[in-house]
Amino acid sequence: MRTIGSTFLFFLLSFHLFANPGVTPVISEVTVYRSGAKLSSVATVKIPAGKSEVIFENLSPYFNANSLQVKIKGTATLLSAVFSLKTPGAGPEHPRAPVLRDSLLLLGDEFTRIRDEREVLNGEKALIDSKMGQIGLTTTDPNTRTTLTVAELRELTAFYRQQLMGIKDRLLQIAIRERKINETYKNMQADLQRLQPNTVNQTGEVVMKIDAASAQSVEITCTYLVTQAGWTPLYDLRSEGLDKPLQLVYKANVSNMSGFDWKGVILHLSTASPLSNNDRPILNPVFVDFRPVVAYYQKQDINAQATNIYQMEQVQQIDGGAVNIRGSRSAELANPIAADDLGVLNAMFENTGDFNVTFDVTKPQDILADGKENIIQVDEKDMPAAYEYHSVPKLEPTVFLLAKLADYGKYNLLPGMANLFFQDTYIGQAYINPQVAADTLLLSLGRDEQITIKRVQPQDFTERKKIFGSTIKETYTYEIAIKNNKSTPVTVDVLDQIPVSKQKEIVVELEETGGAKYNADFGKLEWQVVVPAGQTKKVRFTYSIKRPKDKAVGMVRQ
């Protein structure tokens, strides 16, 4: 037993002897995801023959330990690698720290002097005001009445003015001195904070045990995920004219809150989500049943009943078709479902796309962990586009310039804000949403102020309401005028609508289309209006609503 214990003690001492001190690796490569980032930290270390220990320290505390991978260039073998958090202990104090603390004490004494002097001056001012208020007062005793000659009054007034001006001037000087001292105090505090050792913030470290047949230098790379990082897409959309392709500048706003700067790193931007849930979805049965009445939910807990409802279906009409969106109450479904006050279930669905793309930034980048924005240009390309003018004057009396992109999936666009430029002029911002179920992507290039549009009820429109026994017929007419102030003709796609009835007793009839294409299912009117240069074109439409005289109607938007 004594021999075994001695051998074990010798093994521990030998292992401790061959343990390398902690090394701080260099972050050489970073792949930033929409949420999170993958870091590669590299260091070259010397290891002895046999078993030894290498510690990578000063790593981000937002380390995902499950993602750790270690690669060793050399003939050594990795036995284990374990991540842990480390709280720094107190280190040697900087020689300037005591000087700064003494200076802060002296400034604190100066603050006390300023406070005392201000109190004295304010007291002196209050005393003078009080005495001046007592001069010239009349009492019931005629022997105590005070009278002042004109000369005495002038002398007293001059004294009052001189004293008060002196006090106020002194108070102003004190305020200026206090502001300067306060600024110096804050700067010294900040300097002292930087010089003091970090005894609060945690850092990460990886302890690796390595076995080597011979002493050698090896390059060790640790790859891991951190959570406090990410990027969002930004765009610049530029059009030099309606006969030119659309120029897209793809940019990224990269955030680094991992606690450590990334300097001179090879940067990649990825649309993947390695930190998301990777469990497969499970399909559950879907049942259809009558909705319970409200009183049922008043007697029982809403949340408890919601767990027994497995199906929600929403049908959204899209120009002649229907899209069915189904959700499940199953715990395996990632989309959240919540019950409202009546127990009706609502679901939120997020379309994250069906592709993962990685953008490689050509030049090394510095991304500091200071919380500031880091805008990086990722790509630039020309996109063939068809341009058209579009307006819905019922909602907004403006004509918009649209760019239509076909086969837009090859551009790897993500939802994001775009800065719009037309012929080198900044015209505003628009939101790009490529996650639409359409073959063509419409991008708004903003308002065209050289084309005006107005929607009014014409003055000659007089016939609005007629009564036929138990029925009322109301007629509505609208006129849309488009003025082209350009030197070339334009074609404007104009949209409007009439209401759609959901009741047999309410009859809606389109009496005049004005040449529009009409979609009866949605009540949509569409014109392609060609407006010559410098001219105005008008379109007019009329519709009527018949309803029972004893029932009012209202417009309901879906």
C-alpha positions as CSV (number, residue, x, y, z in Angstrom):
1,M,0.0,0.0,0.0
2,R,2.8,2.4,0.8
3,T,4.5,1.7,-2.6
4,I,1.2,2.3,-4.5
5,G,0.7,5.6,-2.6
6,S,4.2,6.8,-3.3
7,T,3.8,6.0,-7.0
8,F,0.5,7.8,-7.1
9,L,2.1,10.9,-5.4
10,F,5.0,10.8,-7.8
11,F,2.5,10.7,-10.7
12,L,0.7,13.7,-9.4
13,L,3.9,15.7,-8.9
14,S,5.1,14.7,-12.4
15,F,1.8,15.8,-13.9
16,H,2.0,19.1,-12.1
17,L,5.5,19.6,-13.2
18,F,4.6,19.2,-16.8
19,A,1.5,21.5,-16.6
20,N,1.8,24.5,-18.9
21,P,0.9,27.9,-17.4
22,G,-2.2,29.5,-18.8
23,V,-2.0,31.0,-22.3
24,T,-4.3,33.6,-23.9
25,P,-5.1,32.4,-27.4
26,V,-5.8,34.7,-30.4
27,I,-9.2,34.8,-31.9
28,S,-8.4,34.2,-35.5
29,E,-11.7,33.4,-37.2
30,V,-15.3,34.2,-36.4
31,T,-18.6,33.0,-38.0
32,V,-21.4,35.2,-36.8
33,Y,-24.9,33.8,-37.0
34,R,-28.2,35.7,-36.8
35,S,-28.0,34.9,-33.1
36,G,-24.7,33.8,-31.6
37,A,-21.2,33.3,-33.1
38,K,-18.6,30.6,-33.6
39,L,-15.1,31.6,-32.5
40,S,-11.8,29.9,-33.3
41,S,-9.1,30.6,-30.8
42,V,-5.5,29.6,-31.7
43,A,-2.2,29.4,-29.7
44,T,1.1,27.6,-30.2
45,V,2.4,26.0,-27.0
46,K,5.4,23.8,-26.1
47,I,4.5,20.5,-24.5
48,P,6.8,17.9,-22.9
49,A,6.9,14.2,-23.6
50,G,4.2,12.3,-21.7
51,K,1.1,13.8,-20.2
52,S,0.7,17.5,-19.7
53,E,-2.0,20.1,-19.2
54,V,-2.6,23.2,-21.3
55,I,-5.0,26.0,-20.2
56,F,-6.6,28.4,-22.6
57,E,-7.7,31.4,-20.5
58,N,-9.3,34.8,-21.0
59,L,-12.1,33.4,-23.1
60,S,-15.7,34.7,-23.3
61,P,-17.9,33.9,-20.3
62,Y,-20.8,33.4,-22.7
63,F,-19.2,30.2,-23.8
64,N,-21.5,27.3,-25.0
65,A,-19.6,24.3,-23.4
66,N,-21.4,21.7,-25.5
67,S,-20.1,23.3,-28.7
68,L,-16.4,23.0,-27.8
69,Q,-14.1,21.3,-30.4
70,V,-10.3,21.1,-30.1
71,K,-7.9,20.4,-33.0
72,I,-4.1,19.8,-32.5
73,K,-1.6,20.1,-35.2
74,G,1.2,17.7,-34.3
75,T,1.6,14.2,-33.0
76,A,0.1,14.8,-29.6
77,T,-3.2,13.3,-28.5
78,L,-6.0,15.1,-26.8
79,L,-7.2,13.3,-23.7
80,S,-9.9,15.7,-22.5
81,A,-11.0,19.3,-22.7
82,V,-13.3,20.9,-20.1
83,F,-14.6,24.5,-20.1
84,S,-15.2,26.4,-16.8
85,L,-15.8,29.9,-15.6
86,K,-13.1,31.7,-13.7
87,T,-13.4,34.7,-11.4
88,P,-10.2,36.8,-11.5
89,G,-8.5,37.4,-8.2
90,A,-6.9,40.6,-7.0
91,G,-3.7,41.4,-8.9
92,P,-0.9,43.8,-8.2
93,E,-2.0,47.4,-7.9
94,H,-1.0,50.0,-10.5
95,P,1.4,52.6,-9.1
96,R,-0.9,55.4,-10.2
97,A,-3.9,54.1,-8.3
98,P,-2.9,55.5,-4.8
99,V,-2.1,58.9,-6.4
100,L,-5.6,59.0,-8.0
101,R,-7.3,58.0,-4.7
102,D,-5.5,60.8,-2.8
103,S,-6.5,63.3,-5.5
104,L,-10.1,62.2,-5.3
105,L,-10.0,62.8,-1.5
106,L,-8.6,66.3,-2.1
107,L,-11.3,67.0,-4.6
108,G,-13.9,65.8,-2.1
109,D,-12.6,68.4,0.4
110,E,-12.9,71.0,-2.3
111,F,-16.6,70.1,-2.8
112,T,-17.1,70.6,0.9
113,R,-15.5,74.1,0.7
114,I,-17.7,75.0,-2.2
115,R,-20.8,73.9,-0.3
116,D,-19.9,75.9,2.8
117,E,-19.1,79.0,0.8
118,R,-22.4,78.8,-1.1
119,E,-24.3,78.4,2.2
120,V,-22.6,81.6,3.6
121,L,-23.3,83.6,0.5
122,N,-26.9,82.6,0.4
123,G,-27.3,83.4,4.1
124,E,-25.8,86.8,3.5
125,K,-28.1,87.5,0.6
126,A,-31.2,86.5,2.7
127,L,-30.0,88.8,5.6
128,I,-29.7,91.8,3.2
129,D,-33.1,91.1,1.7
130,S,-34.6,90.9,5.2
131,K,-33.1,94.1,6.4
132,M,-34.1,96.0,3.2
133,G,-37.7,94.9,3.8
134,Q,-37.7,96.5,7.2
135,I,-36.5,99.9,6.1
136,G,-39.3,102.5,5.9
137,L,-41.9,100.4,7.8
138,T,-44.5,102.3,9.8
139,T,-45.5,101.1,13.2
140,T,-48.3,102.3,15.7
141,D,-45.7,104.1,17.8
142,P,-44.9,107.5,16.1
143,N,-41.5,107.6,17.9
144,T,-40.4,104.4,16.0
145,R,-41.3,105.6,12.5
146,T,-38.4,105.5,10.1
147,T,-38.0,108.2,7.5
148,L,-35.4,108.4,4.8
149,T,-34.2,111.4,2.8
150,V,-33.7,111.1,-0.9
151,A,-29.9,111.1,-0.5
152,E,-30.1,108.3,2.1
153,L,-32.4,106.2,-0.2
154,R,-30.0,106.6,-3.1
155,E,-27.1,105.6,-1.0
156,L,-29.0,102.6,0.4
157,T,-30.1,101.4,-3.0
158,A,-26.5,101.6,-4.3
159,F,-25.3,99.6,-1.4
160,Y,-28.0,97.0,-1.9
161,R,-27.2,96.7,-5.6
162,Q,-23.4,96.5,-5.1
163,Q,-23.7,93.8,-2.4
164,L,-26.2,91.7,-4.2
165,M,-24.2,91.8,-7.5
166,G,-21.1,90.8,-5.6
167,I,-22.8,87.9,-4.0
168,K,-24.4,86.7,-7.3
169,D,-21.1,87.0,-9.1
170,R,-19.4,85.0,-6.5
171,L,-22.1,82.3,-6.7
172,L,-21.6,82.1,-10.4
173,Q,-17.8,81.7,-10.0
174,I,-18.5,78.9,-7.5
175,A,-20.8,77.1,-9.9
176,I,-18.2,77.2,-12.7
177,R,-15.5,75.9,-10.4
178,E,-17.8,73.2,-9.1
179,R,-18.5,72.1,-12.7
180,K,-14.8,71.9,-13.6
181,I,-14.0,70.0,-10.4
182,N,-16.9,67.6,-11.0
183,E,-15.6,66.8,-14.5
184,T,-12.1,66.2,-13.2
185,Y,-13.5,64.0,-10.4
186,K,-15.4,61.8,-12.9
187,N,-12.3,61.5,-15.2
188,M,-10.2,60.4,-12.2
189,Q,-12.8,57.9,-11.2
190,A,-12.8,56.4,-14.7
191,D,-9.0,56.3,-14.7
192,L,-8.9,54.5,-11.4
193,Q,-11.5,52.0,-12.5
194,R,-9.4,51.1,-15.5
195,L,-6.3,50.7,-13.4
196,Q,-7.8,48.6,-10.7
197,P,-7.6,44.8,-11.3
198,N,-10.8,43.0,-12.5
199,T,-12.2,41.2,-9.5
200,V,-15.8,40.9,-10.6
201,N,-16.1,40.0,-14.2
202,Q,-15.9,36.3,-15.0
203,T,-13.9,34.8,-17.9
204,G,-13.9,31.4,-19.5
205,E,-11.1,28.9,-19.6
206,V,-10.5,25.5,-21.3
207,V,-8.4,23.0,-19.5
208,M,-6.9,20.4,-21.9
209,K,-5.0,17.3,-21.0
210,I,-2.6,16.1,-23.7
211,D,-0.4,13.1,-24.2
212,A,2.7,13.3,-26.5
213,A,5.4,10.8,-27.4
214,S,8.0,13.5,-27.5
215,A,8.5,17.1,-26.5
216,Q,7.3,19.4,-29.3
217,S,5.5,22.7,-30.2
218,V,1.9,22.2,-31.2
219,E,-0.8,24.5,-32.6
220,I,-4.0,24.1,-30.7
221,T,-7.3,25.5,-32.0
222,C,-10.4,25.7,-29.9
223,T,-13.7,26.3,-31.7
224,Y,-16.8,27.1,-29.7
225,L,-20.1,29.1,-29.8
226,V,-20.8,32.2,-27.8
227,T,-24.3,33.7,-27.3
228,Q,-23.8,37.4,-27.0
229,A,-23.3,38.2,-30.7
230,G,-25.3,38.4,-33.9
231,W,-26.0,40.3,-37.1
232,T,-28.8,41.9,-39.0
233,P,-29.0,42.6,-42.7
234,L,-29.0,46.1,-44.2
235,Y,-29.3,47.1,-47.8
236,D,-28.6,50.0,-50.1
237,L,-30.8,50.0,-53.2
238,R,-29.7,52.3,-56.0
239,S,-31.4,53.0,-59.3
240,E,-29.7,55.2,-61.9
241,G,-32.8,55.2,-64.1
242,L,-35.8,53.2,-65.3
243,D,-33.6,51.7,-68.1
244,K,-30.8,50.6,-65.7
245,P,-30.5,47.5,-63.5
246,L,-31.1,47.8,-59.8
247,Q,-27.9,48.0,-57.7
248,L,-27.9,46.1,-54.4
249,V,-25.3,46.7,-51.7
250,Y,-25.7,44.0,-49.1
251,K,-24.5,45.1,-45.7
252,A,-24.5,43.6,-42.2
253,N,-24.7,45.2,-38.8
254,V,-22.6,43.0,-36.6
255,S,-22.8,43.1,-32.8
256,N,-20.2,41.8,-30.4
257,M,-21.2,41.7,-26.7
258,S,-19.1,38.6,-25.9
259,G,-16.7,40.6,-23.6
260,F,-13.6,40.4,-25.8
261,D,-12.6,42.2,-29.0
262,W,-12.2,40.5,-32.3
263,K,-9.2,42.1,-34.0
264,G,-8.0,41.2,-37.4
265,V,-10.3,38.2,-37.7
266,I,-11.4,36.3,-40.7
267,L,-15.1,37.0,-40.6
268,H,-18.0,35.0,-42.0
269,L,-21.7,35.8,-41.8
270,S,-24.2,32.9,-41.7
271,T,-27.9,32.6,-41.8
272,A,-27.8,29.3,-39.9
273,S,-29.2,29.0,-36.4
274,P,-27.0,26.5,-34.5
275,L,-28.4,27.7,-31.1
276,S,-32.0,26.9,-32.0
277,N,-34.0,23.8,-31.0
278,N,-33.1,20.9,-33.3
279,D,-35.8,18.4,-32.1
280,R,-37.9,17.1,-35.0
281,P,-41.5,18.2,-35.1
282,I,-44.2,15.7,-34.2
283,L,-47.5,15.6,-36.0
284,N,-50.6,15.1,-33.8
285,P,-54.2,14.3,-34.7
286,V,-56.4,17.2,-35.8
287,F,-60.0,17.3,-34.6
288,V,-62.9,19.5,-35.7
289,D,-65.6,20.4,-33.3
290,F,-68.1,23.1,-32.4
291,R,-66.7,26.0,-30.5
292,P,-67.7,26.1,-26.9
293,V,-69.9,28.9,-25.7
294,V,-68.4,31.7,-23.6
295,A,-70.2,30.6,-20.4
296,Y,-68.2,27.3,-20.5
297,Y,-64.9,29.2,-20.1
298,Q,-66.4,31.3,-17.3
299,K,-66.7,28.2,-15.1
300,Q,-63.3,26.6,-15.8
301,D,-59.8,27.8,-16.1
302,I,-59.0,29.0,-19.6
303,N,-55.4,27.8,-19.6
304,A,-56.5,24.3,-18.5
305,Q,-59.1,24.0,-21.3
306,A,-56.6,25.4,-23.9
307,T,-54.5,22.3,-23.4
308,N,-57.3,20.1,-24.7
309,I,-57.7,22.0,-28.0
310,Y,-55.4,20.6,-30.6
311,Q,-56.3,22.4,-33.8
312,M,-56.4,25.9,-35.1
313,E,-56.9,26.7,-38.8
314,Q,-56.8,30.0,-40.5
315,V,-57.6,30.5,-44.1
316,Q,-56.2,33.5,-45.8
317,Q,-57.5,34.4,-49.3
318,I,-54.9,35.4,-51.8
319,D,-56.2,36.5,-55.2
320,G,-58.3,33.6,-56.2
321,G,-56.7,30.9,-54.0
322,A,-56.4,30.0,-50.3
323,V,-53.5,29.3,-48.1
324,N,-54.2,27.0,-45.1
325,I,-52.1,27.6,-42.0
326,R,-52.4,24.9,-39.4
327,G,-51.0,24.9,-35.9
328,S,-51.0,22.3,-33.2
329,R,-51.3,22.7,-29.4
330,S,-48.6,19.9,-29.1
331,A,-45.7,20.7,-26.8
332,E,-43.4,19.6,-29.6
333,L,-44.5,22.4,-31.9
334,A,-42.1,25.4,-31.6
335,N,-44.7,28.0,-32.7
336,P,-46.3,29.6,-29.6
337,I,-50.1,29.4,-29.2
338,A,-52.0,31.4,-26.6
339,A,-55.6,31.7,-25.6
340,D,-57.4,35.0,-25.5
341,D,-60.2,36.0,-23.0
342,L,-62.8,33.9,-24.8
343,G,-60.6,30.9,-25.2
344,V,-60.1,31.4,-28.9
345,L,-56.6,30.2,-29.9
346,N,-54.3,32.4,-31.9
347,A,-51.0,31.3,-33.4
348,M,-47.9,33.2,-34.5
349,F,-45.8,31.6,-37.3
350,E,-42.3,32.7,-38.2
351,N,-41.0,31.9,-41.7
352,T,-37.3,31.5,-41.3
353,G,-36.7,30.4,-44.9
354,D,-35.5,27.0,-46.2
355,F,-31.9,27.9,-47.0
356,N,-28.6,28.6,-45.1
357,V,-26.1,30.9,-46.7
358,T,-22.6,32.0,-45.5
359,F,-21.1,35.2,-46.7
360,D,-17.3,35.4,-46.6
361,V,-15.9,38.9,-45.8
362,T,-12.7,39.3,-47.9
363,K,-10.8,41.7,-45.6
364,P,-9.8,41.0,-42.0
365,Q,-12.1,42.9,-39.6
366,D,-12.0,44.5,-36.2
367,I,-15.2,44.0,-34.2
368,L,-14.9,45.5,-30.8
369,A,-17.0,44.4,-27.8
370,D,-18.0,48.0,-27.0
371,G,-21.7,47.7,-27.9
372,K,-21.4,50.0,-30.9
373,E,-22.7,49.2,-34.4
374,N,-20.3,47.6,-36.9
375,I,-21.5,48.1,-40.4
376,I,-19.8,45.8,-42.9
377,Q,-20.3,45.6,-46.7
378,V,-20.8,42.0,-47.6
379,D,-21.7,42.0,-51.3
380,E,-22.6,44.2,-54.2
381,K,-24.4,43.2,-57.4
382,D,-26.6,44.4,-60.2
383,M,-30.2,42.9,-60.4
384,P,-32.2,43.1,-63.6
385,A,-35.5,44.8,-62.6
386,A,-38.7,45.9,-64.3
387,Y,-40.0,49.2,-63.0
388,E,-43.6,50.3,-62.6
389,Y,-45.5,53.1,-60.9
390,H,-48.1,52.0,-58.3
391,S,-50.7,53.9,-56.3
392,V,-53.6,53.2,-53.9
393,P,-55.0,56.7,-53.5
394,K,-57.8,55.5,-51.2
395,L,-55.1,54.8,-48.6
396,E,-52.4,57.3,-49.5
397,P,-52.5,60.0,-52.3
398,T,-49.0,59.1,-53.5
399,V,-47.5,57.4,-56.5
400,F,-44.7,54.9,-55.6
401,L,-42.0,53.6,-57.9
402,L,-41.7,49.8,-57.6
403,A,-38.9,47.5,-58.9
404,K,-40.0,44.0,-59.8
405,L,-37.4,41.2,-59.3
406,A,-37.9,37.9,-60.9
407,D,-36.0,34.8,-59.6
408,Y,-35.0,36.7,-56.5
409,G,-34.1,33.6,-54.5
410,K,-30.7,33.5,-56.1
411,Y,-29.8,36.8,-54.3
412,N,-30.0,35.3,-50.8
413,L,-32.0,38.2,-49.5
414,L,-33.1,38.3,-45.8
415,P,-35.8,40.5,-44.3
416,G,-34.3,43.9,-43.4
417,M,-34.4,47.7,-43.9
418,A,-33.1,49.2,-47.1
419,N,-31.8,52.8,-47.8
420,L,-33.2,53.9,-51.1
421,F,-31.4,56.0,-53.7
422,F,-32.7,57.1,-57.0
423,Q,-30.2,58.9,-59.4
424,D,-27.8,59.6,-56.4
425,T,-30.6,61.1,-54.3
426,Y,-31.6,59.6,-51.0
427,I,-35.3,59.1,-51.0
428,G,-35.9,57.2,-47.7
429,Q,-36.2,53.7,-46.4
430,A,-38.3,50.6,-47.1
431,Y,-38.5,47.2,-45.6
432,I,-37.5,44.2,-47.8
433,N,-39.4,41.0,-47.1
434,P,-38.3,38.2,-49.4
435,Q,-40.3,35.6,-47.5
436,V,-43.4,35.9,-49.7
437,A,-45.1,33.2,-51.6
438,A,-44.7,34.8,-55.1
439,D,-42.5,34.4,-58.1
440,T,-41.7,38.1,-58.3
441,L,-40.5,40.3,-55.4
442,L,-41.7,43.9,-55.3
443,L,-39.3,46.5,-53.9
444,S,-40.6,49.9,-53.1
445,L,-38.2,52.7,-54.3
446,G,-40.2,55.4,-52.5
447,R,-42.6,58.2,-53.7
448,D,-42.3,60.0,-57.0
449,E,-43.1,63.6,-56.3
450,Q,-43.3,64.4,-60.0
451,I,-46.5,62.4,-60.3
452,T,-49.5,63.6,-58.2
453,I,-52.7,61.7,-57.7
454,K,-56.0,62.7,-56.0
455,R,-59.2,60.7,-55.2
456,V,-62.4,62.8,-54.7
457,Q,-66.1,62.6,-55.0
458,P,-67.0,64.8,-58.1
459,Q,-69.1,67.9,-57.6
460,D,-71.7,66.8,-60.2
461,F,-72.4,63.7,-58.1
462,T,-75.9,64.4,-56.7
463,E,-77.8,61.1,-56.6
464,R,-76.8,59.4,-53.5
465,K,-79.8,58.0,-51.6
466,K,-83.2,56.7,-52.8
467,I,-85.9,54.9,-50.9
468,F,-87.9,52.1,-52.5
469,G,-90.6,51.0,-50.0
470,S,-88.6,49.0,-47.4
471,T,-85.3,49.3,-49.3
472,I,-82.7,52.1,-49.4
473,K,-80.3,52.4,-52.3
474,E,-77.1,54.5,-51.7
475,T,-74.9,55.4,-54.7
476,Y,-71.2,56.4,-54.4
477,T,-69.0,57.8,-57.2
478,Y,-65.3,58.5,-57.0
479,E,-62.9,60.2,-59.4
480,I,-59.2,59.6,-59.5
481,A,-57.0,62.3,-61.2
482,I,-53.3,61.6,-62.1
483,K,-51.0,64.5,-63.1
484,N,-47.7,63.7,-64.8
485,N,-45.2,66.5,-64.3
486,K,-42.4,64.5,-66.0
487,S,-41.0,65.2,-69.5
488,T,-41.8,61.6,-70.5
489,P,-45.1,59.6,-70.4
490,V,-45.7,57.2,-67.5
491,T,-48.0,54.2,-66.9
492,V,-49.4,54.1,-63.4
493,D,-51.0,51.0,-61.9
494,V,-53.9,52.3,-59.8
495,L,-55.8,50.2,-57.3
496,D,-59.1,50.9,-55.6
497,Q,-62.0,48.9,-54.2
498,I,-65.7,48.6,-53.5
499,P,-67.2,46.8,-50.5
500,V,-68.1,43.1,-50.7
501,S,-71.4,42.0,-49.2
502,K,-71.6,39.1,-46.7
503,Q,-75.4,39.2,-46.4
504,K,-78.1,38.4,-48.9
505,E,-80.1,41.4,-47.7
506,I,-77.2,43.7,-48.7
507,V,-76.7,44.0,-52.4
508,V,-73.5,45.8,-53.7
509,E,-73.5,46.5,-57.4
510,L,-70.7,48.0,-59.5
511,E,-72.4,50.4,-61.9
512,E,-69.5,52.0,-63.6
513,T,-66.0,50.5,-63.8
514,G,-64.2,53.4,-65.6
515,G,-62.4,50.7,-67.7
516,A,-60.9,48.9,-64.6
517,K,-60.3,45.2,-64.2
518,Y,-62.7,44.0,-61.6
519,N,-62.2,41.1,-59.1
520,A,-65.6,40.4,-57.6
521,D,-64.3,38.2,-54.8
522,F,-62.3,41.1,-53.3
523,G,-64.1,44.1,-54.8
524,K,-60.7,45.1,-56.3
525,L,-60.5,47.6,-59.2
526,E,-57.3,48.0,-61.1
527,W,-56.4,50.4,-63.9
528,Q,-53.3,50.7,-66.1
529,V,-53.4,54.5,-66.8
530,V,-51.1,55.9,-69.4
531,V,-50.5,59.6,-68.7
532,P,-48.6,61.7,-71.3
533,A,-45.9,64.1,-70.3
534,G,-47.3,67.2,-68.6
535,Q,-50.9,66.0,-68.8
536,T,-53.7,64.8,-66.5
537,K,-55.8,61.7,-66.8
538,K,-58.9,60.8,-64.9
539,V,-60.8,57.6,-64.1
540,R,-64.2,57.3,-62.4
541,F,-66.2,54.4,-60.9
542,T,-69.6,54.2,-59.3
543,Y,-71.2,51.6,-57.1
544,S,-74.4,51.2,-55.1
545,I,-75.5,49.5,-51.9
546,K,-79.1,48.3,-51.4
547,R,-80.1,47.5,-47.8
548,P,-83.3,47.2,-45.7
549,K,-84.5,50.6,-44.5
550,D,-84.6,49.5,-40.9
551,K,-81.0,48.2,-40.8
552,A,-77.8,50.1,-40.8
553,V,-74.6,48.9,-42.5
554,G,-71.0,49.4,-41.8
555,M,-67.7,48.7,-43.4
556,V,-65.7,45.9,-41.9
557,R,-62.0,45.4,-42.8
558,Q,-60.5,41.9,-42.8
